[in-house]
Amino acid sequence: MRKIIAILLLSCTLLLLCSCAQKSANADTSGKDGMKMEELFQKKCSAKEALELSRKSDTVVLEDLTCTSGKEVWDAFYKSVSSGKSASVLCAFYYTLDKEGVSEELYEQEKDLYPQLFFMLVEFDGKEYSVKVRQSSEEKPEKEETYQYLKHYTGDAPSTATYSTYEYFVLVDDDSLTWEDIEMGLFSSQYGAMKKHCTVFENCK
């Protein structure tokens, strides 16, 4: 009897240790000796500092429409949510102002505002997506929304673009929306034409 009890106690102890180890692994979302996801999202700092911190952590870094690091992190997130599993990911959108790509007047007006970095925390609970957006230099999130679907759009860029192909992952509430529908809404001058959406990943080449 004592032998059976000892075996049962040992089994329970091993199960408890495994459970604690798994919880610890799930709680640590920093990676690369960087900051944890929520901690980094909340940190107030300059765009350049935020960019460096993002590169050192498991953050998806997107610089001027192109994914420069963390693509494997995004792929893992997308794989999880595609199978209906809850998951979260932090994206860092870093923008600079290209003097060659804008008018001289606009450049002079806007140059002191750049570079800019926006953190985007995307979470999926198994049923819907929530997204919070905060500029790294600001205290509070500027946007918090929920969506039903995550759409993947790829294609050839228009002839006027500085890139040849595009890849976007976009949160929407209408599963039938195409990227063309979203673009038409963005460029339309008609009230109410813009479709509710949130681009959470972009990779233009």
Number of C-alpha atoms within 10 A of each C-alpha: 6 7 8 9 10 11 12 12 12 12 12 12 12 12 12 12 12 12 12 12 12 11 11 11 10 9 11 11 20 18 13 11 9 17 20 17 22 13 10 20 25 16 18 16 17 15 22 15 13 23 23 12 16 25 17 16 22 26 33 26 28 24 18 16 19 18 20 13 18 20 17 12 16 21 11 14 20 19 13 16 20 12 9 14 14 16 17 20 22 29 25 29 24 23 16 14 17 12 12 8 9 11 11 10 8 11 15 11 10 10 13 9 9 14 13 18 25 23 26 25 21 20 19 22 13 14 12 16 22 16 20 18 20 22 26 27 16 14 12 14 16 11 11 12 13 18 19 15 16 23 19 16 14 14 12 13 15 11 8 7 10 11 15 13 14 17 18 18 18 19 25 21 17 15 11 9 13 12 17 10 13 18 12 13 17 13 10 12 10 9 7 9 14 16 16 13 19 15 14 21 23 22 19 19 14
